[in-house]
Amino acid sequence: MKASEQAIELGKKLVNLKEECKQDIDGYVRRAVDFPSLMLSSGLVSALTFYLSKSNVDEVKKYYRYWSGSDEVHKELCNDVGKGSSKGYSAYTASLLYVLKNSGVEACGMLEDSREKKDTKEEENDTKNAKDSLANAILMCLEAVEKDEIKVEKRVVDTLVRLKEISEMLLPGGE
């Protein structure tokens, strides 16, 4: 998939998210604007690790599902995209993992936990196991990116810059 095609695909999802949430997506846009510069100055792995440190792993998983195919916007997706200095990290990080996967870093695909929950004790264990599995998937992604960081960075930079431009366009007044 070409850089502009992938950025447009994510842009359409952003428009849908903005409309369904009935709010601006300032937090997401701020992260989309900042990430390419951070990546080019400190490297993809460092920038991704920083964004992951600011993200909520459970929210990253929910957003990843949204970016990778689900058109359904749940109200919980609206929590991370709005205004606020800590907003946007989980949503943007998930879109970044999606871009990495589509750019050939298969390890950046997110794991899905489809086990049914039966009782409270089992539900607690399932939640912990799912979070551990997701953390492992993210670490495997980081490891895969680090092995070939410069080539991966070159493959994703155009998409991320296009996504930045599309995101900025969606702000009121195209700020």
HUDAFEN-V884412 format. One line per field, one symbol per residue. phi: phi as a letter, one per 40 degrees, with the letter a starting at -180 (. if undefined). A space follows every 50 residues. Layout:
phi: ???
This chain:
phi: .cdcccccdcccccddcccccfacbdcccdcccccdcccccbhccccccc ccccccdccdcccddcccicccbcdccccbbcchcbcgccccdccccccc ccchcdcccccbbbcccbaccccccccccccccccccccccdcccccadc ccdccbdccccccdcccccccdgfd
